[in-house]
């Protein structure tokens, strides 16, 4: 570590301590002005320190988020991994489980749609559990209820319906959802009836409660686990396929 950087850390630490803890009467007006000038001049001459501090804060927040999420995952395993009402894709008995919280109106969720589908196609040991989380309300909720209803009516057609909704352009209107469902052979009347059922509405409430337990900040979000549910990884947002593959290897 360079001598100048050691000094900078000391100066900034002292400044932070001063601003946070010092009694207003501990320093004279002249001393206070001198300290403020030292901090000001140093930051102006070394602006990368702010970037370093921001990165460090981000890392600390992410670590805290990971720790809280992993604890919540352990406490909510039944709801996450064994809820029969949650739609699934891939191998129901797979040794790798991916839980995805998503919104059909979420752009980043749509970007991840093909990525998740490719994992299912390329790895016969993967099971995906879908957790509809319509955070954008309105049309999002309509699509989420249609998705859950479609799975309830005919699980075999669900994946095609889900992928079609993911590929559809935003904004995804209610009529678009129904057109897609009809094109895949779902009866509109039966679908609408199921969408209004207590089971579907309760499932959405459970998903939101679960998301709150995991302190999710948005969609998408992923939980990756091994089949025996003893190892977990949490991904709070969209991620490259390579990163997800690396996390899958870690839980395998």
N, C-alpha and C positions, 0 to 999 in steps of 0.2 A: 504493500500500500504506500502511495506517495506521501511525503511529509505534508504537502499542501492539503491533501485530502484528509489527513488526520486532523489538521487544524480546522478544516471546514466542518468536519463532524462535530468537533468540540464547540466551535462557534455556534452552529445551528442548534446543538443540544442545549447550550447555555441560553440561547435566545428563546427556545421553546419553553424551557424551564422558567425563564424569567416571565414570559408572557402568560404562562399558565398558573404559576404558583407564587410568584413574588408579591409581597405586600407593596402596595402602591407607595408607601412611605419608606421603603427600603433603599431607594435610590433617589438622588437629587434629580432635578429636572435636567441638569447638564449630563449626568451619568446616563439617564434614560435616553436622551437624544444621541449620545455617543454609541450606545448599544444598538439603537435602531439604525444608525448610519452604518455600523459595521455589518449588520445583517443585510441591509439594503444593498450595500456595495458588493458584498460577497455574492448575493443571488444574481445581481445584474451581471457580474463578471463571470459567474459560473452557472448559467441557467440550466445546464444538464443535471444539476443537483435536484431540481424540481422534478425532472423526468424520472430520476432514480427513486426519489421519494414516492412518486405516484406509482411506479412499478412495484415497489416494495409493499405499499399499501394494498394494491390490487392482489398481490400474491397472498398477503395475510388474510384478506377478505375471502379469497377463493379457498384457502385452506380451512378457514372457519366454516364456510358454506359446505365444503366436502365433509367435514367432521360432523356437522349437524345433520346433513342428509344421510350419511351412512348410519348414524344412530337411529334416525327415524325409519330408515329402511328395515333395520333389524326389528324394530318395534311394530312394524306394519306389514310383515311378510305375508300374512294371510290375505289381507286386502290387495296387496300388490300382485301376488303370484298365483293365488288360488280362488279368485272370484270367478265363478262359472259364467257370470253374465258378461264378463269382459270379452270382446271379440279377440280371436287369435288367428295367427297365420303360421305356416310352417309345420314343423313336427311337434305335435302336442306333447310328446314324451321326450323332447329334445334335451340334450345335456347343456345347452346354452340358452338362457332366457333373456330376451330384451323387452323391457317394458317401455312403451313410448307414450308420453303425454303430448297431445297435439290438438291443433285447431285447424279445421279445413280452410279457414280464411287466412291462416298464417303463412306468409311468404317463405320463411325459413323452414317451416314444416313441409311445404311443398317441395323445397329443394332437397330435403332429406328423404322424401317418399321413394324415389328411385334407388337411393342408397340402401335403404332398409329392404326394399324388394329384392335387390341384387344379393344381399346377404342370405335371404330366404332361398333364393334360387340356387345359390352356389354352395350352401352348407346345409346338408340335410339334418344336422344336429341342432339347428336354431329354431327356437319357438319365439314368436313375437306376440306380446300382449298389448292390445291397443286400449288406451285410456283417453276417451274423448274429453277434452277440456276446452269448451267454447268460451274462451276469455273475451272474445270480441262481441259476445251477445248476439241478439237478433238472428240474422241469417246463419251465423255460426252455430247457434243453438239448434236451429231447425235442421241443419246438416248433421249435427251430432246425434240428434234424436232419430233422424232417418237412418243413420249408420247403425245405431244400437237396435233399432227396430228391424232392419234388414238382417242383421245377424240372428236375431230372435226368430224371424220367420224362416230363413234359409241360410244357415252358416256356409253352405257350399258356394253360394254366390257372393258371399260377403267380400272376399279379397278383391274380386273384380270390381265390385261397387266402390270399395274403399280407394283402390288405385285410380279409378275413373274420377272420383271426387278430388283426389289429390292433383290429378293432371288438369282438371278444369280451371279455366281462367278465373281470377278474382276480378270483381266481386262475384261470389258464388251465390246466386239468387235462389229463392225457394223453388221457383219453377224449373231452374236448371237441375236441381237435385232430383226432382220428381221425374224429369225427362230421362235422366241417367238411370234412375231406378227402373223405369218402364222399359228402357232399351235392354235391360238385363233380365227382364222377365218378372219383375216384381209387380204385383197388383197394387195399383194406387190406393184403392179403398182399404185394403188390408194393411198396407204400410202406414197410412195416416192413422188408422185405428191403433196400431201397435205403438206409433210414435207418442200417442197421448196416454198410453198405459202407465199405471203407477210404477211398474217395474222399470221402465225406461227413465222416468223422471227420478226415481230413487237412485238409479245407477249414476246419473249425472251428479246428484248431490253427493254420493259417495266419492266420486272422482274429485270433486272440488275439495271435499274434506281431506282426502288423501294428499292432494296437492298442497294443502295448507300445512299438513303434518310435515311434509318434506320441505316446506318453505320455498316452494318453487316461485321464481321471479317472472316466469313467462313460459312460452312454448317455442320450440320443442324442448323436452327434457327426457333423458333416458336413464333407466336403471338397468345395468347388465349384471347377470348372476349366473353361477353354475347351476346345474340341475338339482343338486342337493341343497341349494340355498345356504351355502356356507361362506361364499365369497361374493363380494359386490363391488361394483364401480358405478359412480354417478357422473352423468354428463349434463350440465346445466345449459343446454343450447345446441345449436347445430355444430356438427363436427365432421371433418374429412373422414372418408371411408377408412383410410390408413390408421387414423387415431382410434376409431371404433374397433378395428381389427386387432390393434395392439391391446386394447382393454379386454377384448374377448379372450385373447391369449392369457392375460393375467388371471382371469377367473377360471380358466380351463383346468 
